[in-house]
Amino acid sequence: MKRILYTLLVLFLFAVLNFFLFEYIPIAVLGLGVKFFVPFTSARQALGSQDAISKLIIQEFGLNLPWPVRFEKYIVNVFTGNFGNSITGNRPPVWSILEKYAPNTLILLGTSTIVAIILGAYLGVLSSSKRGKFVDLSSLSISIFAFSVPSFWIGLILLYFLAIRAHWFPIGLGSATSGGGGAVIPVGSLHYFQAYLWAAALPIFVLTLISFGGYMLIMRNTMNDILTEDYITMARAKGLNERTVLYKHAFRNALLPLITSVAIAFGFILSGAIITETVFSFTGLGWASIIYINANDYPVLQGLFFLIGVMVVIANFMADIAYGLLDPRVSY
């Protein structure tokens, strides 16, 4: 119960920070205020003069009210799932925008993160068990190289050779899900599912490649320390085979530092892989963030930031619970 109350307190403090982050954004402080809330679309002309637009925006966002009143309304709205409307296009609700792009990001980052964790943990255990040998050195070199390579560089290289030159993969999600003659493949059909996986293959590969190295290094270094402990020596002296020693005795204790990294990774999963999604034109939340940042669409960004904060806090709460389940010595 203490952890739950602490989590709720952190969520409230983050909501406060998220409000003032956009309330006192530098451009608003410089006096441009209302102009930055004006939608730069064809719908702007239909609204009439600049004065009419300004009055409409001031009324909708409550800019004529003191900040405590706006803050009270904001707190009530965000904790009831009401993030307001976008200021671009036909001004759809912010929640509908998040619902539209979040599944693509969840599939992309969820799949790559799970694969990277499994691959990194396995290679970390394998490398520590073969310390100083060829398997250890080669795994270490590959993981450090993959961890250090910029995602945009490897993404552009793969896109050029495998998509543009070889035509093995599409250059984006939109091109994959559009049929011949400009027709769009019906969503939910088997053909759409195949095209979707075809478009997601390269970005998932890139995200897995740049992520697994970090998990591998954490697992390897932790396992190297644990394998020198007395209880590991005792387990080997009892005649247990090496696989049992590694995975039943050492691996469980080595998971604790890894859980922290996993919690952070899953916490930020909704932030989207901005660079990778942009390079591969994969329309997830990362790709959408760039679009709405360029459009100065503060309501969408405010909703996205709050959602990311909620995910991070919940992920860390789950990590705390996992510590107690994996290590009996951990208590609250």
MOBELNOR-V355220 format. One record per residue. RES is the residue in three letters. D_LAST is the distance of its C-alpha to the last C-alpha in whole Angstrom. Layout:
res d_last
RES D_LAST
RES D_LAST
This chain:
res d_last
MET 10
LYS 9
ARG 9
ILE 12
LEU 13
TYR 12
THR 14
LEU 17
LEU 18
VAL 18
LEU 20
PHE 22
LEU 23
PHE 24
ALA 26
VAL 28
LEU 28
ASN 30
PHE 32
PHE 33
LEU 33
PHE 36
GLU 37
TYR 38
ILE 39
PRO 42
ILE 45
ALA 44
VAL 44
LEU 47
GLY 49
LEU 49
GLY 47
VAL 49
LYS 51
PHE 47
PHE 47
VAL 50
PRO 50
PHE 52
THR 54
SER 57
ALA 55
ARG 56
GLN 60
ALA 59
LEU 58
GLY 61
SER 61
GLN 58
ASP 58
ALA 57
ILE 55
SER 53
LYS 53
LEU 52
ILE 49
ILE 48
GLN 48
GLU 46
PHE 43
GLY 44
LEU 45
ASN 47
LEU 44
PRO 42
TRP 39
PRO 37
VAL 39
ARG 38
PHE 34
GLU 34
LYS 36
TYR 34
ILE 30
VAL 32
ASN 33
VAL 30
PHE 28
THR 31
GLY 32
ASN 35
PHE 35
GLY 39
ASN 42
SER 43
ILE 46
THR 47
GLY 50
ASN 50
ARG 47
PRO 45
PRO 41
VAL 38
TRP 36
SER 39
ILE 39
LEU 36
GLU 36
LYS 39
TYR 38
ALA 34
PRO 35
ASN 37
THR 34
LEU 32
ILE 34
LEU 35
LEU 32
GLY 30
THR 33
SER 33
THR 29
ILE 29
VAL 32
ALA 31
ILE 27
ILE 29
LEU 32
GLY 30
ALA 28
TYR 31
LEU 33
GLY 30
VAL 30
LEU 33
SER 34
SER 32
SER 34
LYS 37
ARG 36
GLY 39
LYS 41
PHE 43
VAL 40
ASP 38
LEU 40
SER 41
SER 38
LEU 37
SER 40
ILE 39
SER 36
ILE 36
PHE 40
ALA 38
PHE 35
SER 38
VAL 40
PRO 40
SER 40
PHE 43
TRP 45
ILE 44
GLY 44
LEU 48
ILE 49
LEU 48
LEU 49
TYR 53
PHE 53
LEU 52
ALA 52
ILE 55
ARG 57
ALA 57
HIS 56
TRP 53
PHE 50
PRO 51
ILE 50
GLY 48
LEU 47
GLY 49
SER 52
ALA 50
THR 50
SER 54
GLY 57
GLY 60
GLY 62
GLY 59
ALA 58
VAL 54
ILE 53
PRO 52
VAL 48
GLY 46
SER 49
LEU 49
HIS 51
TYR 49
PHE 46
GLN 48
ALA 48
TYR 45
LEU 44
TRP 46
ALA 46
ALA 42
ALA 42
LEU 43
PRO 40
ILE 38
PHE 39
VAL 39
LEU 36
THR 35
LEU 37
ILE 35
SER 32
PHE 31
GLY 32
GLY 29
TYR 27
MET 29
LEU 29
ILE 25
MET 25
ARG 28
ASN 27
THR 24
MET 26
ASN 28
ASP 26
ILE 24
LEU 28
THR 28
GLU 26
ASP 27
TYR 25
ILE 27
THR 30
MET 30
ALA 30
ARG 33
ALA 35
LYS 34
GLY 36
LEU 34
ASN 35
GLU 34
ARG 33
THR 30
VAL 29
LEU 29
TYR 27
LYS 25
HIS 24
ALA 24
PHE 23
ARG 20
ASN 18
ALA 21
LEU 19
LEU 16
PRO 18
LEU 20
ILE 18
THR 17
SER 21
VAL 21
ALA 19
ILE 21
ALA 24
PHE 23
GLY 22
PHE 26
ILE 28
LEU 29
SER 31
GLY 33
ALA 35
ILE 37
ILE 40
THR 40
GLU 40
THR 43
VAL 45
PHE 45
SER 45
PHE 43
THR 42
GLY 38
LEU 36
GLY 37
TRP 40
ALA 40
SER 38
ILE 41
ILE 44
TYR 42
ILE 42
ASN 45
ALA 46
ASN 44
ASP 42
TYR 40
PRO 39
VAL 38
LEU 36
GLN 34
GLY 33
LEU 32
PHE 30
PHE 28
LEU 28
ILE 26
GLY 24
VAL 22
MET 22
VAL 21
VAL 18
ILE 18
ALA 18
ASN 15
PHE 13
MET 14
ALA 13
ASP 10
ILE 10
ALA 12
TYR 10
GLY 9
LEU 12
LEU 14
ASP 12
PRO 11
ARG 10
VAL 7
SER 4
TYR 0
